[in-house]
Amino acid sequence: MTFPTRHRVRLWFGPHQLADYIGEPAGAARHEAAMRRRFPGLKVTNEPLRATDYSTADLHR
């Protein structure tokens, strides 16, 4: 079974993760841009996920 490409976008306050989003690359890019506009002083990361990083339950988020 092949899994679609997913990206994880996270919002950080120092070492603390405040928000987490997993989605298609285009949606993740939009979410990242929105988080950067909304929280300009906080760190935002956008990382590709491997199929082993998420379960099929995450595909329906």
C-alpha positions in Angstrom: 0.0 0.0 0.0 1.4 3.4 -0.9 0.7 6.4 1.3 0.2 10.0 0.0 2.9 12.5 0.8 2.1 14.3 4.0 3.8 17.2 5.7 3.7 18.2 9.4 3.5 21.8 10.3 4.2 22.7 14.0 4.2 26.0 15.9 6.7 26.3 18.7 7.2 28.5 21.7 10.8 27.8 22.7 10.9 24.0 23.3 7.1 23.7 23.6 4.9 22.6 20.7 1.8 24.7 20.6 0.1 23.4 17.4 0.4 20.5 15.1 -1.0 20.0 11.6 -0.6 17.1 9.2 -1.7 17.4 5.6 -1.0 17.4 1.9 2.0 19.5 0.9 -0.1 22.4 -0.6 -2.3 22.5 2.4 0.6 22.4 4.8 2.3 25.3 2.9 -0.9 27.4 3.3 -1.1 26.5 7.0 2.5 27.4 7.5 2.1 30.8 5.8 -1.0 31.4 8.0 0.8 30.5 11.2 3.8 32.7 10.2 1.4 35.7 9.7 -0.6 35.1 12.8 2.4 34.4 15.1 5.4 36.3 13.6 7.6 35.9 16.7 7.2 32.1 17.1 9.0 29.3 15.2 7.1 27.4 12.6 8.4 24.2 11.1 7.1 22.4 8.0 8.7 18.9 7.5 7.8 16.1 5.2 6.7 12.9 6.9 7.7 9.3 6.0 4.9 6.7 5.8 6.2 5.3 9.0 5.7 8.6 10.8 1.9 8.4 10.7 -0.9 5.9 10.8 -3.8 5.6 8.5 -5.9 7.4 11.1 -3.8 10.5 10.4 -4.9 10.5 6.8 -8.4 11.6 7.7 -7.4 14.6 9.8 
